[in-house]
């Protein structure tokens, strides 16, 4: 399994509208590309010195090729939507992750 992780630092004054847009528009658009099976959003609890909230959005892909197809076929269009709605209010850092293993407990 592979993850496409987008860490976003956003200006506080547009945080609520960005969250709403991400939940109702952007993440569903990402999932509708067919390259990702699901998405998870997490808030970073330690805020940077500039006090802008930071979020990590992780999109799960079956394999690395799906992420590469996303770059070729969809990334430019979807990134332009972010710019259109939030221009210079967000800074995004994108990383690709390969899951090495996952551990868990069964609580019956």
C-alpha positions in Angstrom: 0.0 0.0 0.0 1.2 3.5 -0.8 0.1 6.9 0.7 0.1 10.3 -1.0 0.5 12.7 1.9 -0.2 16.4 1.7 0.8 18.5 4.7 -0.9 21.9 4.5 -0.2 25.0 6.5 -3.2 27.3 6.3 -3.9 30.9 7.4 -6.1 30.9 10.5 -8.7 33.2 9.0 -9.7 30.8 6.3 -9.3 27.5 8.2 -13.1 26.9 8.6 -13.9 27.5 4.9 -10.9 25.4 3.8 -12.0 22.5 6.0 -15.5 22.7 4.6 -14.2 22.9 1.0 -11.7 20.0 1.6 -14.5 17.7 3.1 -17.2 18.5 0.6 -15.3 19.3 -2.7 -11.6 18.6 -2.9 -11.2 15.2 -1.2 -14.3 13.8 -3.0 -12.7 15.0 -6.3 -9.4 13.3 -5.4 -11.2 10.1 -4.6 -13.3 10.3 -7.8 -10.0 10.1 -9.9 -10.0 6.4 -9.1 -6.4 6.5 -8.1 -7.1 6.5 -4.3 -9.3 4.2 -2.3 -9.8 6.4 0.8 -8.6 9.6 2.5 -7.8 10.6 6.0 -7.3 14.1 7.4 -5.4 14.8 10.6 -4.7 18.1 12.4 -1.2 18.6 13.6 -1.5 19.3 17.3 1.7 21.3 17.7 1.3 24.5 15.9 4.3 26.2 14.3 5.6 29.5 15.5 3.5 31.4 12.9 0.4 30.0 14.6 -1.1 28.9 11.3 -2.9 25.5 11.7 -1.4 22.5 9.9 -3.1 19.5 8.6 -2.0 16.2 7.0 -4.2 14.6 4.4 -3.4 11.1 3.4 -4.8 9.4 0.3 -4.4 5.6 0.1 -3.3 4.2 -3.3 -3.0 0.5 -4.2 0.4 1.0 -5.6 3.0 3.6 -6.5 1.9 3.6 -10.2 -1.5 4.9 -9.1 0.2 8.0 -7.5 2.2 8.5 -10.7 -0.9 8.3 -12.8 -2.5 10.9 -10.5 0.5 13.2 -11.2 0.2 12.8 -14.9 -3.6 12.9 -15.3 -5.1 14.9 -12.4 -2.7 16.8 -10.3 -2.5 20.0 -12.3 -6.2 20.4 -12.5 -6.9 19.7 -8.8 -4.0 21.8 -7.6 -5.3 24.7 -9.7 -8.6 24.4 -7.9 -6.8 24.9 -4.6 -5.1 28.0 -6.0 -8.4 29.3 -7.3 -10.1 29.0 -4.0 -7.3 29.8 -1.5 -4.5 31.3 -3.6 -1.7 32.3 -1.2 -3.5 31.2 2.0 -2.1 27.7 2.0 1.3 26.1 1.7 1.4 22.4 0.8 4.2 19.9 1.1 3.6 16.6 -0.8 5.3 13.3 0.0 4.8 9.7 -1.2 5.0 7.0 1.4 5.2 3.2 1.1 3.7 1.3 4.0 6.3 -1.1 5.4 4.0 -2.8 7.9 1.0 -2.2 10.2 0.5 -3.5 13.7 -2.7 -3.6 15.7 -4.5 -5.2 18.6 -7.7 -7.2 18.5 -10.0 -6.3 21.4 -12.8 -8.9 21.6 
